[in-house]
Amino acid sequence: MALRLVYGGTFDPFHNGHLAMARIARDALDTGVSLMPAADPPHRAAPGASAEHRAHMLALGIAGEPGLSVDRRELDRDGPSYSIDTVAALRQVLGAAHPLALLVGADSFVGLANWHEWRALLESVHFVVADRPGSPLDAMLPPELSAALHGRWTASPEDLLNAPAGRVLRLNQPPHPESASAIRADIAAGRPWQARVPPAVARYILERGLYGAAA
């Protein structure tokens, strides 16, 4: 039974770091990656571009990439984009026994204890945590989260296939300088930014004048 791997985020905009993370997870775990743009992210400030613009940029950015696809599930649902609700919807399709994992960056994962129903989420899904040099995982895990993760860590992708949920895999990746907030700031300020996003995404931003871009 293949692992179902979901990579959620605002993708505001979708950049080269996002693409690299999806590719590494796809190749390391030998599975497809469903990239899921959030419509109403409850843990973050309002996105700089609309959900439809972000979904379209995401589709352009992964076009032609084997194993990568866009899942619009959260865009088609009313209300906040809580991960626990998304996982419940996926479970209705996949069943309770199917291995299911969320792909997240280390910076996001250290804040897991602030997520809605985070303890239930740990029991409902695996986590694949994209780790890189200087990661906060070793030094910045809150005590409550660290205790909840005891016995869940694994270094083996095969462990994610042997249970439907409950394990946490650290996935090493090379450092990347891209940051969506920095890219948005550079676009608004007229500084160079195009090389940090896929070419089709750069064209879309310029054509639509997103983030204050000037053609």
C-alpha positions in Angstrom: 0.0 0.0 0.0 1.6 3.2 -1.2 2.1 6.2 1.2 -0.1 9.1 0.5 2.0 12.3 1.1 0.4 15.7 1.3 2.3 19.0 1.3 0.2 21.9 2.4 0.9 25.6 2.6 0.0 29.0 1.5 2.5 29.0 -1.4 2.4 32.8 -1.5 4.1 32.6 -4.0 5.2 29.1 -4.9 9.0 29.3 -5.1 12.1 27.2 -5.8 12.4 26.1 -2.2 8.9 24.7 -2.2 9.7 22.8 -5.5 12.9 21.4 -4.1 11.2 20.2 -1.0 8.5 18.4 -2.9 11.1 16.8 -5.3 13.3 15.5 -2.4 10.3 14.0 -0.6 9.0 12.4 -3.8 12.4 10.8 -4.5 13.3 9.8 -1.0 10.0 8.2 -0.2 9.3 6.9 -3.7 5.8 8.3 -3.8 3.7 11.1 -5.3 3.3 14.4 -3.5 -0.1 16.2 -3.4 0.5 19.9 -3.0 -2.5 21.5 -1.2 -2.8 25.3 -1.1 -4.6 26.6 2.0 -7.6 28.8 1.4 -7.8 30.4 4.8 -4.7 29.6 6.9 -5.7 30.1 10.5 -2.1 30.2 11.9 -0.8 32.9 9.5 -1.6 36.4 8.4 -3.8 36.9 5.4 -2.1 35.8 2.2 -0.7 38.4 -0.2 -2.5 36.8 -3.2 -5.9 35.2 -3.5 -6.4 31.5 -3.1 -7.1 31.1 -6.9 -4.0 33.0 -7.8 -1.9 30.9 -5.4 -3.4 27.7 -6.7 -2.8 28.7 -10.3 0.9 29.6 -9.6 1.3 26.3 -7.9 -0.1 24.4 -10.9 2.2 26.4 -13.2 5.2 25.7 -11.0 4.9 22.0 -10.9 3.7 21.5 -14.5 5.6 18.6 -16.1 7.0 17.4 -12.8 6.5 13.6 -12.4 4.7 12.6 -9.3 3.6 16.1 -8.2 0.0 17.2 -8.3 -2.3 19.9 -6.9 -5.0 19.0 -4.5 -7.7 21.8 -4.2 -9.5 20.1 -1.3 -9.0 23.1 1.1 -10.0 25.6 -1.5 -13.3 23.9 -2.1 -14.2 23.7 1.6 -15.7 26.5 3.6 -14.1 27.8 6.8 -10.6 27.8 8.1 -8.1 25.4 6.7 -7.4 23.3 9.8 -5.1 20.3 9.1 -7.2 18.0 11.3 -10.3 18.6 9.1 -8.2 18.0 5.9 -6.9 14.7 7.3 -10.4 13.7 8.3 -11.6 14.3 4.7 -8.7 12.4 3.3 -9.4 9.5 5.7 -13.0 9.3 4.4 -11.5 8.6 0.9 -8.5 6.5 1.9 -9.8 4.6 4.8 -8.4 4.4 8.3 -5.7 1.8 7.5 -4.0 3.7 4.6 -0.6 5.2 5.4 -1.0 9.0 5.2 1.7 11.7 5.9 1.9 15.4 6.0 5.1 17.0 4.6 6.1 20.1 6.6 9.1 22.3 7.1 11.0 22.2 10.4 10.2 25.8 11.2 6.5 24.9 10.9 6.8 21.7 12.8 8.3 23.3 15.9 5.0 25.2 16.3 2.8 22.1 16.0 1.6 22.5 19.6 -0.2 25.7 18.5 -2.2 23.9 15.7 -5.8 23.1 16.2 -6.3 19.6 17.8 -2.6 18.9 17.4 -2.6 15.8 19.6 -5.4 14.2 17.6 -3.5 15.1 14.4 -0.4 13.1 15.7 -2.6 10.1 16.1 -4.3 10.5 12.6 -1.3 11.0 10.3 2.5 10.6 9.9 4.7 13.7 9.7 7.6 14.0 7.3 9.7 16.9 8.5 12.0 18.6 6.0 15.2 19.2 7.9 18.2 21.3 6.9 21.4 22.6 8.4 20.6 24.9 11.3 17.2 23.2 11.9 15.3 24.2 15.0 14.3 20.5 15.7 17.2 19.8 18.0 17.2 22.9 20.1 13.8 24.6 19.8 11.1 21.9 20.3 8.8 23.1 23.1 8.8 20.7 26.1 5.1 19.7 25.6 5.7 18.8 21.9 9.0 17.0 22.7 7.2 14.8 25.2 4.4 14.1 22.8 6.9 13.0 20.1 8.7 10.5 22.4 8.8 7.1 20.6 7.5 8.5 17.4 10.7 9.5 15.6 12.0 7.2 12.9 14.8 7.4 10.3 13.3 4.7 8.1 10.8 5.6 5.4 9.6 2.0 5.6 8.2 2.6 9.0 5.6 5.0 7.5 4.3 2.1 5.5 3.9 -0.3 8.5 1.3 1.9 10.2 -1.4 4.3 9.0 -0.2 7.2 11.3 1.7 8.2 14.4 5.4 8.3 13.2 7.7 11.3 12.5 10.4 11.1 9.9 13.2 13.7 9.6 14.0 14.2 5.9 17.3 15.9 5.3 17.5 18.5 2.5 20.1 20.9 1.4 19.8 24.5 2.5 17.8 26.9 0.3 17.7 30.7 0.6 14.1 31.2 -0.6 11.5 32.7 1.6 8.0 33.6 0.3 7.8 36.7 2.6 11.3 37.9 1.4 10.2 37.4 -2.3 7.0 39.3 -1.7 9.0 42.2 -0.1 11.6 42.2 -3.0 8.8 42.3 -5.6 7.1 45.2 -3.9 10.4 47.1 -3.6 11.5 46.5 -7.2 14.5 44.3 -6.2 15.5 41.2 -8.2 13.3 38.2 -7.5 12.5 36.3 -10.7 15.3 33.7 -10.4 13.9 32.5 -7.1 10.6 31.2 -8.5 9.9 28.8 -11.4 9.8 30.8 -14.7 6.1 30.2 -15.3 5.3 31.5 -11.9 7.5 34.6 -12.5 5.6 35.3 -15.7 2.2 34.9 -14.0 3.2 37.3 -11.2 4.3 39.9 -13.7 1.2 39.5 -16.0 -1.2 39.8 -13.1 0.8 42.5 -11.2 0.8 40.4 -8.0 2.5 41.7 -4.9 3.0 45.0 -6.5 5.0 43.6 -9.4 5.6 45.9 -12.4 6.0 44.4 -15.8 
